[in-house]
Amino acid sequence: MNKTPPTLSTVMATPIGQLEIQANADGISAIVFIDDLPAEFAAVKATELAPVRSGSLIEQAAHQTLPLQTAQPQNAVNATEQAQQHLQHALVQLQQYFAGHRTRFSLPLAATGTAFQQQVWQALVHIPYAQSCSYGAIADFIQNPKAVRAVGAANGRNPLAIVVPCHRVIGNNGSLTGYAGGLGRKVWLLQHEQQMQQQQQMATANV
């Protein structure tokens, strides 16, 4: 009799609050902020963000994507150990991201969602570090240009914060719109990526 693989979780401290990471034997199933938005970020306004480079998601898309789901059979005996390994890898990669040493994640992802939500979340993975795109661009990318509102709803239900970068999605008019973790966190994440990219570019230029 098959048993549901165990889900393990851990909490990591970040500069913008507490992140809970959940994983099972298939991969990372959720990454969510679990505390209230700190006061210093709650007061942040979207106008404090420098313009973010944006454009067509088709033009920005990377050559490879990360799987949002895996369906490989797992050995029940090792399910807990596998989940623990996924958690550890996620912790390390998120720490590297916040330290400015990682611009792309390489994790097995196991988010639960409808077929449409999965399609939207997969599209989000294509948005390059320190850039952004609109809901309309995502709708075009998934070849469903009339589904802009549905794309926005799916984006808001993304359970894998940062790793599936819904914070890089902006309104069709260039506005930042909302963010499940709070607009202040969205601004911080975009600023962080811009600053880290600028530092990398400067370091490369000085070599």
C-alpha positions in Angstrom: 0.0 0.0 0.0 1.5 3.4 -1.1 1.8 6.0 1.6 1.9 9.7 1.1 5.5 10.8 1.3 6.2 12.8 4.5 6.5 16.5 4.3 9.2 18.1 6.4 9.8 21.8 7.0 12.3 24.2 8.4 12.5 27.9 9.0 15.3 30.2 8.0 15.9 33.8 8.9 16.4 36.2 6.1 17.0 40.0 6.0 13.3 40.5 5.3 11.7 38.0 7.7 11.2 34.3 8.4 10.9 31.8 5.5 9.4 28.4 6.0 10.6 25.8 3.5 8.6 22.6 3.0 9.8 19.5 1.2 8.9 15.9 0.5 10.7 13.1 -1.3 9.8 14.7 -4.7 11.2 18.1 -4.0 10.5 21.5 -2.5 6.7 21.9 -2.1 6.5 25.4 -0.5 8.6 28.4 0.4 6.6 31.1 2.2 7.1 34.1 4.5 5.5 33.2 7.8 5.8 36.4 9.8 4.4 39.8 9.6 6.1 42.3 7.3 8.8 44.1 9.5 7.9 47.7 10.1 10.9 49.1 8.1 9.7 47.2 5.0 6.1 47.9 5.5 6.8 51.6 5.1 8.7 51.1 1.8 7.1 52.6 -1.2 7.3 51.4 -4.8 8.7 54.7 -5.8 11.9 53.8 -3.9 12.7 51.2 -6.5 14.9 52.1 -9.5 13.5 51.2 -12.9 13.7 47.5 -13.5 14.7 46.3 -17.0 11.7 44.7 -18.5 10.7 43.2 -21.8 9.3 40.3 -23.7 9.5 37.1 -21.7 10.1 35.2 -24.9 13.2 37.3 -25.5 14.3 36.9 -21.9 13.7 33.2 -21.6 16.6 31.0 -20.6 17.4 27.9 -22.6 16.5 25.5 -19.7 13.8 25.5 -17.0 13.4 23.9 -13.7 10.7 21.2 -13.3 7.9 22.2 -11.0 6.9 18.7 -10.4 8.5 15.3 -10.3 6.7 12.1 -10.6 9.5 9.6 -10.0 8.6 6.7 -7.7 10.3 7.0 -4.3 11.5 4.4 -1.9 9.3 4.8 1.2 12.2 3.8 3.4 14.3 6.8 2.1 11.5 9.3 1.7 12.3 11.2 4.9 16.0 11.3 4.1 15.3 12.6 0.6 13.1 15.3 2.0 15.8 16.3 4.4 18.3 16.5 1.6 16.0 18.7 -0.4 15.5 21.0 2.6 19.3 21.3 3.1 19.9 22.1 -0.6 17.2 24.8 -0.5 18.6 26.3 2.7 22.1 26.5 1.1 20.9 28.0 -2.2 18.6 30.5 -0.5 21.5 31.6 1.8 23.6 32.1 -1.3 20.9 34.1 -3.0 20.6 36.5 0.0 24.4 36.8 0.1 24.4 37.8 -3.5 26.2 34.6 -4.7 23.4 32.9 -6.6 21.2 34.2 -9.4 19.6 31.0 -10.4 18.3 28.0 -8.4 18.8 24.3 -9.1 16.3 22.5 -7.0 13.7 19.7 -7.6 10.4 21.5 -7.2 7.1 19.8 -6.2 4.5 22.5 -6.0 0.9 21.5 -6.0 -1.5 23.4 -8.4 -3.8 23.2 -11.3 -2.4 22.6 -14.8 -2.8 26.3 -15.6 -1.1 27.4 -12.4 1.8 25.0 -13.2 2.1 26.5 -16.6 2.2 30.0 -15.2 4.7 29.1 -12.5 6.9 27.4 -15.1 6.9 30.6 -17.1 8.0 32.6 -14.1 11.2 30.6 -13.9 12.2 32.1 -17.2 12.3 35.6 -15.9 16.0 36.5 -15.6 17.6 37.7 -12.4 17.3 41.5 -11.8 14.7 41.8 -14.6 11.0 41.8 -14.7 8.0 41.2 -17.0 4.3 41.9 -17.1 1.3 39.6 -16.6 0.6 40.2 -20.3 4.1 39.0 -21.3 3.5 35.8 -19.3 0.1 35.3 -20.9 1.8 35.7 -24.4 4.6 33.3 -23.4 2.1 30.5 -22.5 0.2 31.3 -25.7 -2.9 32.4 -23.9 -2.9 36.2 -24.4 -6.4 36.7 -23.2 -5.7 35.1 -19.8 -4.0 38.1 -18.2 -6.3 38.2 -15.2 -6.0 34.4 -14.7 -2.2 34.8 -14.9 -2.3 37.4 -12.2 -4.3 35.1 -10.0 -2.0 32.1 -10.6 1.0 34.4 -9.9 -0.5 35.4 -6.6 -0.9 31.7 -5.6 2.7 30.8 -6.3 3.8 28.7 -3.3 7.5 28.9 -4.0 8.6 32.4 -3.1 11.9 33.6 -4.6 12.8 30.3 -6.2 9.9 30.7 -8.6 10.3 34.5 -8.9 6.8 35.9 -8.8 8.4 39.1 -7.3 9.7 39.9 -10.8 6.2 40.3 -12.2 4.9 43.8 -12.6 1.7 45.3 -14.0 1.2 46.0 -17.7 1.5 49.7 -16.9 4.9 49.2 -15.2 3.5 49.4 -11.6 4.8 46.9 -9.1 1.3 45.7 -8.1 1.0 43.4 -5.1 3.0 40.6 -3.6 1.9 37.9 -1.2 4.8 38.6 1.1 4.1 42.3 1.1 5.1 45.0 -1.3 8.0 46.1 0.9 9.6 42.6 0.5 9.0 42.8 -3.3 10.8 46.1 -3.5 13.7 44.8 -1.3 14.1 41.6 -3.5 14.2 43.6 -6.7 16.6 46.2 -5.2 18.8 43.3 -3.9 19.0 41.7 -7.3 19.8 45.0 -9.0 22.5 45.8 -6.5 24.1 42.4 -6.7 24.0 42.5 -10.5 25.6 45.9 -10.6 28.4 44.7 -8.2 29.0 41.7 -10.4 29.2 43.8 -13.5 31.7 46.2 -11.8 33.8 43.3 -10.6 33.9 41.8 -14.1 34.8 45.2 -15.6 37.7 45.6 -13.2 39.2 42.2 -14.0 
